């Protein structure tokens, strides 16, 4: 008679069955990688899972990338074919200014050239050919010599009241001097006081000479109305 199976034997039987089931599951789900084909044909695999070409294309169409950037939808590669030498402008038609058959130029009529220079002068003689014969140089009168020039301006209005050359002025120094200015106060009786020198001529003798000349020789006190004046004297 056989012995009934013990608890330990039944456990081993269960473990063996589970191992067989695991081996069968692995055999149906695990595959070895296929070797690449050498006959030039492409092996295509059906889409599985979440990889859907339609969904991918729709996502690319809704891409927020700026449209001015080149993509496969708005740009394509063009093959460059260089032209033959000398054919850079072959695609542009010629725009001719003149006809190839007949050259029509609107030119003035040809002028007749005289055979001798005398004939040219006879056709168009110059005006007054003897102009200048017997003439002499123009006589230039020398300017009247002057020792200085005086300009008197009203201090209040800035208006010039007296201006004339001084041919009788003879400055005592031959050194160059620059324009000078005096201030004068005049009342109905004449100059209130001596002239006040405000701008020097860089020569003391010339300053003293014109201060005396304006008051004694030119007598500005008797020529001017009452007021204050600026007297400018230059060479």
C-alpha positions in Angstrom: 0.0 0.0 0.0 1.2 3.5 -0.9 1.7 6.2 1.7 -0.5 9.2 1.7 1.4 12.4 0.6 2.8 14.4 3.4 2.5 18.1 3.8 6.1 18.7 2.6 5.6 16.8 -0.6 2.5 18.8 -1.5 4.6 22.1 -1.0 7.2 21.0 -3.5 4.5 20.1 -6.0 3.0 23.7 -5.7 6.5 25.3 -6.1 7.2 23.2 -9.2 3.9 24.2 -10.8 4.6 27.9 -10.1 8.0 27.6 -11.7 6.6 26.1 -14.9 4.0 28.9 -15.1 6.7 31.5 -14.7 8.9 30.0 -17.4 5.9 29.9 -19.9 5.1 33.6 -19.2 8.7 34.6 -19.7 8.8 32.7 -23.0 5.8 34.5 -24.3 6.8 38.1 -23.3 10.5 38.2 -23.6 12.0 38.2 -27.2 15.6 38.4 -28.3 16.7 41.3 -30.6 16.5 40.6 -34.3 19.7 40.8 -36.4 19.8 43.6 -39.0 18.8 42.4 -42.5 21.5 42.6 -45.2 19.2 42.3 -48.3 18.5 46.1 -48.4 14.9 45.9 -47.2 13.6 47.9 -44.3 11.9 46.2 -41.5 8.7 48.0 -40.4 7.2 47.5 -37.0 3.6 48.2 -36.3 2.9 51.0 -33.9 2.1 49.7 -30.5 1.1 51.4 -27.3 0.8 55.2 -27.2 2.9 55.9 -30.2 0.4 57.2 -32.8 1.7 59.0 -36.0 -1.5 60.9 -36.4 -1.2 62.3 -32.9 2.4 63.2 -33.4 1.7 65.1 -36.7 -1.2 67.0 -35.0 1.1 68.0 -32.2 3.7 69.3 -34.7 1.0 71.3 -36.5 0.0 73.0 -33.2 3.6 73.7 -32.3 3.9 77.4 -31.0 7.3 77.8 -32.6 7.3 81.1 -34.7 6.4 80.4 -38.3 9.3 82.4 -39.7 11.7 79.7 -38.5 12.3 77.0 -41.2 10.5 73.8 -40.6 9.7 70.8 -42.8 6.3 72.3 -43.6 7.4 75.7 -44.8 10.8 75.2 -46.3 12.6 72.7 -48.4 16.2 72.1 -49.5 17.0 73.2 -53.1 19.9 71.7 -54.9 22.3 74.4 -56.2 23.2 74.0 -59.8 26.0 76.4 -60.9 25.5 78.1 -64.2 27.9 77.9 -67.1 30.6 80.6 -67.3 29.2 83.8 -68.9 25.6 82.8 -68.2 25.0 84.8 -65.0 22.6 87.2 -66.8 21.2 84.8 -69.3 17.8 84.9 -67.6 17.3 88.7 -68.1 16.2 89.9 -71.5 18.3 92.7 -73.2 16.9 96.2 -73.1 18.3 98.0 -76.1 18.4 101.8 -76.3 18.9 101.9 -80.1 17.7 99.5 -82.7 20.1 96.9 -84.0 19.0 97.4 -87.6 19.1 101.2 -87.8 20.9 103.7 -85.5 18.8 106.9 -85.2 20.6 109.7 -83.4 19.2 113.2 -83.2 22.3 115.2 -83.8 22.6 118.9 -84.8 23.6 119.6 -88.4 27.4 119.5 -89.0 29.1 122.9 -89.0 31.2 124.0 -91.9 34.8 124.4 -91.0 36.5 127.3 -92.8 39.6 126.5 -94.8 41.7 129.3 -93.2 41.7 131.1 -89.8 41.0 134.4 -91.6 37.8 133.1 -93.0 36.7 132.3 -89.4 37.3 135.9 -88.3 35.5 137.2 -91.3 32.4 135.2 -90.5 32.2 136.4 -86.8 34.4 139.4 -86.3 35.2 140.6 -82.8 33.6 143.8 -81.5 35.8 146.9 -81.4 39.0 145.2 -82.6 41.1 148.3 -82.0 39.9 148.7 -78.4 42.9 149.7 -76.2 45.0 151.3 -78.9 46.4 154.7 -77.9 45.0 154.4 -74.3 47.1 155.3 -71.3 46.9 154.0 -67.7 44.2 155.4 -65.5 45.4 158.2 -63.3 44.6 157.3 -59.7 44.3 160.3 -57.5 45.9 159.8 -54.1 43.7 160.0 -51.0 43.9 163.0 -48.9 46.3 162.3 -46.0 44.8 162.2 -42.5 46.2 162.0 -39.1 43.3 160.3 -37.4 39.5 159.7 -37.6 37.1 160.7 -34.8 33.6 159.2 -34.1 31.5 160.7 -31.2 28.6 158.6 -29.9 25.8 159.6 -27.5 26.3 157.4 -24.4 22.6 157.3 -23.6 21.2 156.3 -27.1 24.3 154.9 -28.8 23.7 157.2 -31.8 26.6 158.6 -33.7 26.4 162.5 -33.5 29.8 163.5 -35.1 32.1 161.6 -37.4 34.9 163.0 -39.6 38.6 162.5 -40.5 41.2 164.7 -38.8 43.6 165.8 -41.6 45.3 168.4 -39.3 46.1 165.9 -36.5 49.8 165.2 -36.3 50.6 162.6 -33.5 54.0 163.2 -32.0 55.2 159.6 -32.1 55.9 157.4 -35.2 55.3 154.2 -33.2 52.1 152.3 -34.2 49.1 153.1 -31.9 45.7 151.5 -31.6 42.3 153.3 -31.3 41.5 155.0 -28.1 38.4 156.2 -26.3 37.5 159.2 -24.2 34.5 160.1 -22.0 33.2 163.7 -22.2 30.5 165.6 -20.2 29.1 168.7 -21.9 26.8 171.4 -20.5 25.5 174.6 -22.1 28.9 176.3 -21.4 31.0 173.5 -22.9 33.1 170.8 -21.4 32.4 170.2 -17.7 36.0 169.0 -17.2 39.0 167.5 -19.1 38.4 164.4 -21.2 38.6 161.1 -19.4 40.7 158.5 -21.1 39.0 155.1 -20.9 40.9 153.0 -23.6 44.6 153.6 -24.1 46.4 153.6 -27.4 49.5 152.0 -25.9 51.5 155.2 -26.6 51.3 157.8 -23.8 52.4 160.7 -26.0 49.6 160.0 -28.5 47.0 159.8 -25.6 48.0 163.2 -24.3 48.2 164.7 -27.8 44.6 163.8 -28.8 43.2 164.7 -25.4 44.5 168.3 -26.0 43.6 168.2 -29.7 39.9 167.3 -29.2 39.3 170.0 -26.5 41.5 172.8 -28.0 41.7 172.2 -31.8 38.5 170.4 -32.6 36.5 172.1 -29.7 34.1 169.3 -29.1 32.6 171.2 -26.1 31.2 173.8 -28.5 30.1 171.3 -31.2 28.0 169.0 -28.9 24.8 169.5 -27.1 24.7 169.0 -23.3 25.0 165.3 -22.3 27.5 162.5 -22.0 29.5 161.3 -25.0 31.9 158.5 -25.9 34.7 159.8 -28.2 36.6 157.2 -30.3 39.8 158.1 -32.1 41.5 155.8 -34.5 44.3 156.0 -37.1 
